[in-house]
Amino acid sequence: MLPDVIETARLKLRPVTVDDVEAVLEYAGDPDWQRYVPTTPSLFTRRNAEKYVAFAVLCDPSTRPVWAITLDGQMVGDISLISEKNWRVATLGYGLLKRHWGRGLTSEAARAVVDQAFATYGQLRRIAAHTVPANDRSTGLLRKLGFTYEGTLRANQIENEQLIDEAVFSMLREEWITR
């Protein structure tokens, strides 16, 4: 199983707790953040934050670990990995408070999670990540990490009652080893 706590040079990734509601409300309630997360309600309320935190706390860490990304002891985002097919493939997800965008924090957290996942699960062959094609920060982050753009799933997500496209990136074990 992946560790409950992962530390990097600047960050501590730890399990999400009920004390994280305010932080989730702050980043997920930001319209700029929501623009790239089509499944987030446009009016993100305290109740939405409480539901997300409850979901994250209750996720089975053996198949769907969710970590709070903390900087100087404060939650500034979250990162998760969803196991599919008994850890043969997984899907990476992440979000970060807007005021910390562009500082390399998400790439630092994602690199640590990807490295831990491939190192822990010898059977893991692929980690995928999905993003809105217009999210240049996220697509750039994935390319920087060594993920390969696979294509765009047309009309694959719903945003404001409209279908939108979703870009798919992935990293294979062989690519992780040689990166």
Contacts in CASP RR format, 6 or more apart in sequence:
PFRMAT RR
TARGET T0000
AUTHOR 0000-0000-0000
METHOD contacts of the structure
MODEL  1
MLPDVIETARLKLRPVTVDDVEAVLEYAGDPDWQRYVPTTPSLFTRRNAE
KYVAFAVLCDPSTRPVWAITLDGQMVGDISLISEKNWRVATLGYGLLKRH
WGRGLTSEAARAVVDQAFATYGQLRRIAAHTVPANDRSTGLLRKLGFTYE
GTLRANQIENEQLIDEAVFSMLREEWITR
1 61 0 8 1.000
1 62 0 8 1.000
1 120 0 8 1.000
2 61 0 8 1.000
2 65 0 8 1.000
2 81 0 8 1.000
2 113 0 8 1.000
2 116 0 8 1.000
2 117 0 8 1.000
2 120 0 8 1.000
3 116 0 8 1.000
4 14 0 8 1.000
4 15 0 8 1.000
4 61 0 8 1.000
5 12 0 8 1.000
5 13 0 8 1.000
5 14 0 8 1.000
5 15 0 8 1.000
6 12 0 8 1.000
6 13 0 8 1.000
6 67 0 8 1.000
6 112 0 8 1.000
6 113 0 8 1.000
6 116 0 8 1.000
7 13 0 8 1.000
8 108 0 8 1.000
8 109 0 8 1.000
8 111 0 8 1.000
8 112 0 8 1.000
9 108 0 8 1.000
10 71 0 8 1.000
10 105 0 8 1.000
10 108 0 8 1.000
11 69 0 8 1.000
11 70 0 8 1.000
11 71 0 8 1.000
11 105 0 8 1.000
11 108 0 8 1.000
11 109 0 8 1.000
11 112 0 8 1.000
12 70 0 8 1.000
12 73 0 8 1.000
13 67 0 8 1.000
13 68 0 8 1.000
13 69 0 8 1.000
13 70 0 8 1.000
13 79 0 8 1.000
13 109 0 8 1.000
13 112 0 8 1.000
13 113 0 8 1.000
14 67 0 8 1.000
14 68 0 8 1.000
14 70 0 8 1.000
15 57 0 8 1.000
15 61 0 8 1.000
15 66 0 8 1.000
15 67 0 8 1.000
15 68 0 8 1.000
16 53 0 8 1.000
16 56 0 8 1.000
16 57 0 8 1.000
16 66 0 8 1.000
16 67 0 8 1.000
16 68 0 8 1.000
16 75 0 8 1.000
16 78 0 8 1.000
17 53 0 8 1.000
17 57 0 8 1.000
17 68 0 8 1.000
18 53 0 8 1.000
18 54 0 8 1.000
18 57 0 8 1.000
20 53 0 8 1.000
20 56 0 8 1.000
20 68 0 8 1.000
20 75 0 8 1.000
21 46 0 8 1.000
21 49 0 8 1.000
21 50 0 8 1.000
21 53 0 8 1.000
22 49 0 8 1.000
23 68 0 8 1.000
23 74 0 8 1.000
23 75 0 8 1.000
23 76 0 8 1.000
23 77 0 8 1.000
23 97 0 8 1.000
24 49 0 8 1.000
24 52 0 8 1.000
24 53 0 8 1.000
24 75 0 8 1.000
24 77 0 8 1.000
24 78 0 8 1.000
25 44 0 8 1.000
25 45 0 8 1.000
25 46 0 8 1.000
25 48 0 8 1.000
25 49 0 8 1.000
26 97 0 8 1.000
27 33 0 8 1.000
27 76 0 8 1.000
27 77 0 8 1.000
27 95 0 8 1.000
27 96 0 8 1.000
27 97 0 8 1.000
27 98 0 8 1.000
28 34 0 8 1.000
28 37 0 8 1.000
28 40 0 8 1.000
28 44 0 8 1.000
28 48 0 8 1.000
28 49 0 8 1.000
28 52 0 8 1.000
29 40 0 8 1.000
29 44 0 8 1.000
30 97 0 8 1.000
30 98 0 8 1.000
31 42 0 8 1.000
32 98 0 8 1.000
33 40 0 8 1.000
33 95 0 8 1.000
33 97 0 8 1.000
33 98 0 8 1.000
34 40 0 8 1.000
34 42 0 8 1.000
34 44 0 8 1.000
35 132 0 8 1.000
36 131 0 8 1.000
36 132 0 8 1.000
36 134 0 8 1.000
36 135 0 8 1.000
36 137 0 8 1.000
36 138 0 8 1.000
37 95 0 8 1.000
38 132 0 8 1.000
38 157 0 8 1.000
38 158 0 8 1.000
38 159 0 8 1.000
38 164 0 8 1.000
39 157 0 8 1.000
39 158 0 8 1.000
40 48 0 8 1.000
41 48 0 8 1.000
42 160 0 8 1.000
56 66 0 8 1.000
56 78 0 8 1.000
56 80 0 8 1.000
59 65 0 8 1.000
59 66 0 8 1.000
59 80 0 8 1.000
62 83 0 8 1.000
63 82 0 8 1.000
63 83 0 8 1.000
64 80 0 8 1.000
64 81 0 8 1.000
64 82 0 8 1.000
64 83 0 8 1.000
65 80 0 8 1.000
65 81 0 8 1.000
66 78 0 8 1.000
66 79 0 8 1.000
66 80 0 8 1.000
67 78 0 8 1.000
67 79 0 8 1.000
67 80 0 8 1.000
67 109 0 8 1.000
67 113 0 8 1.000
68 75 0 8 1.000
68 77 0 8 1.000
68 78 0 8 1.000
69 75 0 8 1.000
69 76 0 8 1.000
69 77 0 8 1.000
69 78 0 8 1.000
69 79 0 8 1.000
69 94 0 8 1.000
69 95 0 8 1.000
69 96 0 8 1.000
69 105 0 8 1.000
69 106 0 8 1.000
69 109 0 8 1.000
70 76 0 8 1.000
71 100 0 8 1.000
71 105 0 8 1.000
76 96 0 8 1.000
76 97 0 8 1.000
76 100 0 8 1.000
76 105 0 8 1.000
77 94 0 8 1.000
77 95 0 8 1.000
77 96 0 8 1.000
77 97 0 8 1.000
78 94 0 8 1.000
78 95 0 8 1.000
79 92 0 8 1.000
79 93 0 8 1.000
79 94 0 8 1.000
79 95 0 8 1.000
79 106 0 8 1.000
79 109 0 8 1.000
79 110 0 8 1.000
79 113 0 8 1.000
80 92 0 8 1.000
80 93 0 8 1.000
80 94 0 8 1.000
81 90 0 8 1.000
81 91 0 8 1.000
81 92 0 8 1.000
81 93 0 8 1.000
81 113 0 8 1.000
81 117 0 8 1.000
81 127 0 8 1.000
82 90 0 8 1.000
82 91 0 8 1.000
82 93 0 8 1.000
83 90 0 8 1.000
84 90 0 8 1.000
84 91 0 8 1.000
86 123 0 8 1.000
87 121 0 8 1.000
87 123 0 8 1.000
87 124 0 8 1.000
88 123 0 8 1.000
88 124 0 8 1.000
88 125 0 8 1.000
88 126 0 8 1.000
89 124 0 8 1.000
89 125 0 8 1.000
89 126 0 8 1.000
89 127 0 8 1.000
89 128 0 8 1.000
90 117 0 8 1.000
90 124 0 8 1.000
90 126 0 8 1.000
90 127 0 8 1.000
90 128 0 8 1.000
91 127 0 8 1.000
91 128 0 8 1.000
91 129 0 8 1.000
91 130 0 8 1.000
92 110 0 8 1.000
92 113 0 8 1.000
92 114 0 8 1.000
92 127 0 8 1.000
92 128 0 8 1.000
92 129 0 8 1.000
93 129 0 8 1.000
94 106 0 8 1.000
94 109 0 8 1.000
94 110 0 8 1.000
95 106 0 8 1.000
96 105 0 8 1.000
96 106 0 8 1.000
101 137 0 8 1.000
102 137 0 8 1.000
106 141 0 8 1.000
107 141 0 8 1.000
107 144 0 8 1.000
107 145 0 8 1.000
110 141 0 8 1.000
110 145 0 8 1.000
111 145 0 8 1.000
114 127 0 8 1.000
114 145 0 8 1.000
114 171 0 8 1.000
114 176 0 8 1.000
115 176 0 8 1.000
117 124 0 8 1.000
117 127 0 8 1.000
118 124 0 8 1.000
118 127 0 8 1.000
118 173 0 8 1.000
118 176 0 8 1.000
118 177 0 8 1.000
122 173 0 8 1.000
124 173 0 8 1.000
125 172 0 8 1.000
125 173 0 8 1.000
126 170 0 8 1.000
126 171 0 8 1.000
126 172 0 8 1.000
126 173 0 8 1.000
127 147 0 8 1.000
127 170 0 8 1.000
127 171 0 8 1.000
128 150 0 8 1.000
128 168 0 8 1.000
128 169 0 8 1.000
128 170 0 8 1.000
129 138 0 8 1.000
129 142 0 8 1.000
129 147 0 8 1.000
129 168 0 8 1.000
129 169 0 8 1.000
129 170 0 8 1.000
130 153 0 8 1.000
130 166 0 8 1.000
130 167 0 8 1.000
130 168 0 8 1.000
130 169 0 8 1.000
131 138 0 8 1.000
131 139 0 8 1.000
131 142 0 8 1.000
131 166 0 8 1.000
131 167 0 8 1.000
131 169 0 8 1.000
132 138 0 8 1.000
132 157 0 8 1.000
132 164 0 8 1.000
132 165 0 8 1.000
132 166 0 8 1.000
132 167 0 8 1.000
133 139 0 8 1.000
133 152 0 8 1.000
133 165 0 8 1.000
133 166 0 8 1.000
133 167 0 8 1.000
139 149 0 8 1.000
139 167 0 8 1.000
139 169 0 8 1.000
142 149 0 8 1.000
142 169 0 8 1.000
143 149 0 8 1.000
143 169 0 8 1.000
145 171 0 8 1.000
146 171 0 8 1.000
146 175 0 8 1.000
146 179 0 8 1.000
147 169 0 8 1.000
147 170 0 8 1.000
147 171 0 8 1.000
148 169 0 8 1.000
148 170 0 8 1.000
148 171 0 8 1.000
148 172 0 8 1.000
148 175 0 8 1.000
149 167 0 8 1.000
149 168 0 8 1.000
149 169 0 8 1.000
150 168 0 8 1.000
150 169 0 8 1.000
150 170 0 8 1.000
151 167 0 8 1.000
151 168 0 8 1.000
152 165 0 8 1.000
152 166 0 8 1.000
152 167 0 8 1.000
152 168 0 8 1.000
153 165 0 8 1.000
153 166 0 8 1.000
153 167 0 8 1.000
153 168 0 8 1.000
154 165 0 8 1.000
155 163 0 8 1.000
155 164 0 8 1.000
155 165 0 8 1.000
156 163 0 8 1.000
156 164 0 8 1.000
156 165 0 8 1.000
156 166 0 8 1.000
157 163 0 8 1.000
157 164 0 8 1.000
157 165 0 8 1.000
157 166 0 8 1.000
158 164 0 8 1.000
END
